[in-house]
Amino acid sequence: MTEQHNFDELKRALQTFQQNRLNSTYLDLKAKPEYSQIGEFFFNRLYGPEDFSFRDAGIKKLHSVLSGSVYKGMASAVSMVIELHELSDSLDNRMVEKMIENRVGTDMNMEQYQEIYRRLDNYDERIYQINLVTRVNRAFHRLSKMWVVGLSLKTVRTAAHVLGMGKIMDFIHEGYVGFRKIVNIDEFVDTIKYRELAWHNEIWSLTAGEPRMNANKREY
């Protein structure tokens, strides 16, 4: 097995581990009818270990097409999604590098995961990631309630299929539909933020004494 294949295998295992943890943590939230569709999209489609190379490359290309073609708030929200994906992917890559360095394999357990997580020593960056997830969710929920966004997406979706970007546009539309069905996003967003902050601080407190509660240090 080549070094790259080993890296890719470990990354897929890491993402599967994280996806399973998220599904377990938010089982009660996903069970609520109002959040079932967006829960499936958020915890499985958005963060699943699928080959989303089409998504990562497509979103950037789509953003260039969207600029000047749709409601500006939509292009801004897509920019935030790009930032979130790049940050999350970078963090995953660094986790895998640490896994290799510490000889942690695809059968990684929770204790090993938490140790690797801590060894990256990037507390504030993780807090920023959690806050960015909150901003992205609120932005897309707000946009899903605007008729001009729905009209723009319908037009762009048709054009995207012609330009060979139909798959990524369908992906975004799936999220749009899920958000549109939610009347009040507060419980969904606040539950995720609260639990992720608690999870994050618990990992740090295991060896560093009291957790550092500076959750808003980089919330911008």
Secondary structure, DSSP 8 states (H G I E B T S, - for coil): --HHHHHHHHHHHHHHHHHHHHHHHTHHHHTSGGGHHHHHIIIIITTSSS--HHHHHHHHHHHHHHTTTS-HHHHHHHHHHHHHHHHHHHHHHHHHHHHHHTT--TT--HHHHHHHHHHT--HHHHHHHHHHHHHHHHHHHHHHT-HHHHHHHHHHHHHHHHTT-HHHHHHHHHHHHHHHT-S--HHHHHHHHHHHHHHHHHHHHHHHSS----TTTT--
